[in-house]
Amino acid sequence: MATGGGYGDASQKIDYVFKVVLIGDSAVGKSQILNRFARNEFSIDSKATIGVEFQTRTLVIQHKSVKAQIWDTAGQERAVTSAYYRGAVGAMLVYDITKRQSFDHIPRWLEELRNHADKNIVIILIGNKCDLENQRAVPTEDAKEFAQKEGLFFLETSALESTNVESAFLTVFTEIFNIVNKKNLTAGENQSNGNPASLAGKKILVPGPAQVIPQKNNMCCTSS
């Protein structure tokens, strides 16, 4: 039996498949965040992503097996939009805390996301490279304020030092899981036999009203 958040067991029964996309400018560390989460690796001389790639990792959330399918794309690529976002139930909006421009572009990325993705997609804003505190160009407060205004989760991460990477992904996947399970319960109550509709093993699109994001999740890797 798999235990929480392991790196996956091929024989395991998968209850859910959740697609999450990584977006943001190129060179902010999207691939490094993904590699740290999916394989617990960090490569100093990582090459720029060409086109689109995805990696998977199996998680256990509330005793259910969740296959996390995380898609990564080159930040300057604009041609992949609709296919890239199709079926995504979560998004990680990444900027580099040492590059102000990468943060200033976040509203544009968010707009693109909202134009192409499901309107109830779970979104987390990520300030990567928080190990480079002495080169910080984006104050934590600026990002926190933006996240609160837009109703996003927020965390600062370091793919290099593995800070908050796991927390960022688990925040998104747990939120998606909770939304889907709420839908299951509602569907169950609406059926005469009272059994929740089984969504097991299917890719999930999260319908219904947009979720309210709890602001207590605004955390960063430096205490504020």
Secondary structure as a PSIPRED ss2 file (coil, helix, strand):
# PSIPRED VFORMAT (PSIPRED V4.0)

   1 M C   1.000  0.000  0.000
   2 A C   1.000  0.000  0.000
   3 T C   1.000  0.000  0.000
   4 G C   1.000  0.000  0.000
   5 G C   1.000  0.000  0.000
   6 G C   1.000  0.000  0.000
   7 Y C   1.000  0.000  0.000
   8 G C   1.000  0.000  0.000
   9 D C   1.000  0.000  0.000
  10 A C   1.000  0.000  0.000
  11 S C   1.000  0.000  0.000
  12 Q C   1.000  0.000  0.000
  13 K C   1.000  0.000  0.000
  14 I C   1.000  0.000  0.000
  15 D C   1.000  0.000  0.000
  16 Y E   0.000  0.000  1.000
  17 V E   0.000  0.000  1.000
  18 F E   0.000  0.000  1.000
  19 K E   0.000  0.000  1.000
  20 V E   0.000  0.000  1.000
  21 V E   0.000  0.000  1.000
  22 L E   0.000  0.000  1.000
  23 I E   0.000  0.000  1.000
  24 G C   1.000  0.000  0.000
  25 D C   1.000  0.000  0.000
  26 S C   1.000  0.000  0.000
  27 A C   1.000  0.000  0.000
  28 V C   1.000  0.000  0.000
  29 G C   1.000  0.000  0.000
  30 K H   0.000  1.000  0.000
  31 S H   0.000  1.000  0.000
  32 Q H   0.000  1.000  0.000
  33 I H   0.000  1.000  0.000
  34 L H   0.000  1.000  0.000
  35 N H   0.000  1.000  0.000
  36 R H   0.000  1.000  0.000
  37 F H   0.000  1.000  0.000
  38 A H   0.000  1.000  0.000
  39 R H   0.000  1.000  0.000
  40 N C   1.000  0.000  0.000
  41 E C   1.000  0.000  0.000
  42 F C   1.000  0.000  0.000
  43 S C   1.000  0.000  0.000
  44 I C   1.000  0.000  0.000
  45 D C   1.000  0.000  0.000
  46 S C   1.000  0.000  0.000
  47 K C   1.000  0.000  0.000
  48 A C   1.000  0.000  0.000
  49 T C   1.000  0.000  0.000
  50 I C   1.000  0.000  0.000
  51 G C   1.000  0.000  0.000
  52 V E   0.000  0.000  1.000
  53 E E   0.000  0.000  1.000
  54 F E   0.000  0.000  1.000
  55 Q E   0.000  0.000  1.000
  56 T E   0.000  0.000  1.000
  57 R E   0.000  0.000  1.000
  58 T E   0.000  0.000  1.000
  59 L E   0.000  0.000  1.000
  60 V E   0.000  0.000  1.000
  61 I E   0.000  0.000  1.000
  62 Q C   1.000  0.000  0.000
  63 H C   1.000  0.000  0.000
  64 K E   0.000  0.000  1.000
  65 S E   0.000  0.000  1.000
  66 V E   0.000  0.000  1.000
  67 K E   0.000  0.000  1.000
  68 A E   0.000  0.000  1.000
  69 Q E   0.000  0.000  1.000
  70 I E   0.000  0.000  1.000
  71 W E   0.000  0.000  1.000
  72 D E   0.000  0.000  1.000
  73 T E   0.000  0.000  1.000
  74 A C   1.000  0.000  0.000
  75 G C   1.000  0.000  0.000
  76 Q C   1.000  0.000  0.000
  77 E C   1.000  0.000  0.000
  78 R C   1.000  0.000  0.000
  79 A C   1.000  0.000  0.000
  80 V C   1.000  0.000  0.000
  81 T H   0.000  1.000  0.000
  82 S H   0.000  1.000  0.000
  83 A H   0.000  1.000  0.000
  84 Y H   0.000  1.000  0.000
  85 Y H   0.000  1.000  0.000
  86 R C   1.000  0.000  0.000
  87 G C   1.000  0.000  0.000
  88 A E   0.000  0.000  1.000
  89 V E   0.000  0.000  1.000
  90 G E   0.000  0.000  1.000
  91 A E   0.000  0.000  1.000
  92 M E   0.000  0.000  1.000
  93 L E   0.000  0.000  1.000
  94 V E   0.000  0.000  1.000
  95 Y E   0.000  0.000  1.000
  96 D E   0.000  0.000  1.000
  97 I C   1.000  0.000  0.000
  98 T C   1.000  0.000  0.000
  99 K C   1.000  0.000  0.000
 100 R H   0.000  1.000  0.000
 101 Q H   0.000  1.000  0.000
 102 S H   0.000  1.000  0.000
 103 F H   0.000  1.000  0.000
 104 D H   0.000  1.000  0.000
 105 H C   1.000  0.000  0.000
 106 I H   0.000  1.000  0.000
 107 P H   0.000  1.000  0.000
 108 R H   0.000  1.000  0.000
 109 W H   0.000  1.000  0.000
 110 L H   0.000  1.000  0.000
 111 E H   0.000  1.000  0.000
 112 E H   0.000  1.000  0.000
 113 L H   0.000  1.000  0.000
 114 R H   0.000  1.000  0.000
 115 N H   0.000  1.000  0.000
 116 H H   0.000  1.000  0.000
 117 A C   1.000  0.000  0.000
 118 D C   1.000  0.000  0.000
 119 K C   1.000  0.000  0.000
 120 N C   1.000  0.000  0.000
 121 I C   1.000  0.000  0.000
 122 V E   0.000  0.000  1.000
 123 I E   0.000  0.000  1.000
 124 I E   0.000  0.000  1.000
 125 L E   0.000  0.000  1.000
 126 I E   0.000  0.000  1.000
 127 G E   0.000  0.000  1.000
 128 N E   0.000  0.000  1.000
 129 K C   1.000  0.000  0.000
 130 C C   1.000  0.000  0.000
 131 D C   1.000  0.000  0.000
 132 L C   1.000  0.000  0.000
 133 E H   0.000  1.000  0.000
 134 N H   0.000  1.000  0.000
 135 Q H   0.000  1.000  0.000
 136 R C   1.000  0.000  0.000
 137 A C   1.000  0.000  0.000
 138 V C   1.000  0.000  0.000
 139 P C   1.000  0.000  0.000
 140 T H   0.000  1.000  0.000
 141 E H   0.000  1.000  0.000
 142 D H   0.000  1.000  0.000
 143 A H   0.000  1.000  0.000
 144 K H   0.000  1.000  0.000
 145 E H   0.000  1.000  0.000
 146 F H   0.000  1.000  0.000
 147 A H   0.000  1.000  0.000
 148 Q H   0.000  1.000  0.000
 149 K H   0.000  1.000  0.000
 150 E H   0.000  1.000  0.000
 151 G C   1.000  0.000  0.000
 152 L C   1.000  0.000  0.000
 153 F E   0.000  0.000  1.000
 154 F E   0.000  0.000  1.000
 155 L E   0.000  0.000  1.000
 156 E E   0.000  0.000  1.000
 157 T C   1.000  0.000  0.000
 158 S E   0.000  0.000  1.000
 159 A C   1.000  0.000  0.000
 160 L C   1.000  0.000  0.000
 161 E C   1.000  0.000  0.000
 162 S C   1.000  0.000  0.000
 163 T E   0.000  0.000  1.000
 164 N C   1.000  0.000  0.000
 165 V H   0.000  1.000  0.000
 166 E H   0.000  1.000  0.000
 167 S H   0.000  1.000  0.000
 168 A H   0.000  1.000  0.000
 169 F H   0.000  1.000  0.000
 170 L H   0.000  1.000  0.000
 171 T H   0.000  1.000  0.000
 172 V H   0.000  1.000  0.000
 173 F H   0.000  1.000  0.000
 174 T H   0.000  1.000  0.000
 175 E H   0.000  1.000  0.000
 176 I H   0.000  1.000  0.000
 177 F H   0.000  1.000  0.000
 178 N H   0.000  1.000  0.000
 179 I H   0.000  1.000  0.000
 180 V H   0.000  1.000  0.000
 181 N H   0.000  1.000  0.000
 182 K H   0.000  1.000  0.000
 183 K H   0.000  1.000  0.000
 184 N H   0.000  1.000  0.000
 185 L H   0.000  1.000  0.000
 186 T H   0.000  1.000  0.000
 187 A H   0.000  1.000  0.000
 188 G H   0.000  1.000  0.000
 189 E H   0.000  1.000  0.000
 190 N C   1.000  0.000  0.000
 191 Q C   1.000  0.000  0.000
 192 S C   1.000  0.000  0.000
 193 N C   1.000  0.000  0.000
 194 G C   1.000  0.000  0.000
 195 N C   1.000  0.000  0.000
 196 P C   1.000  0.000  0.000
 197 A C   1.000  0.000  0.000
 198 S C   1.000  0.000  0.000
 199 L C   1.000  0.000  0.000
 200 A C   1.000  0.000  0.000
 201 G C   1.000  0.000  0.000
 202 K C   1.000  0.000  0.000
 203 K E   0.000  0.000  1.000
 204 I C   1.000  0.000  0.000
 205 L C   1.000  0.000  0.000
 206 V C   1.000  0.000  0.000
 207 P C   1.000  0.000  0.000
 208 G C   1.000  0.000  0.000
 209 P C   1.000  0.000  0.000
 210 A C   1.000  0.000  0.000
 211 Q C   1.000  0.000  0.000
 212 V C   1.000  0.000  0.000
 213 I C   1.000  0.000  0.000
 214 P C   1.000  0.000  0.000
 215 Q H   0.000  1.000  0.000
 216 K H   0.000  1.000  0.000
 217 N H   0.000  1.000  0.000
 218 N E   0.000  0.000  1.000
 219 M C   1.000  0.000  0.000
 220 C C   1.000  0.000  0.000
 221 C C   1.000  0.000  0.000
 222 T C   1.000  0.000  0.000
 223 S C   1.000  0.000  0.000
 224 S C   1.000  0.000  0.000
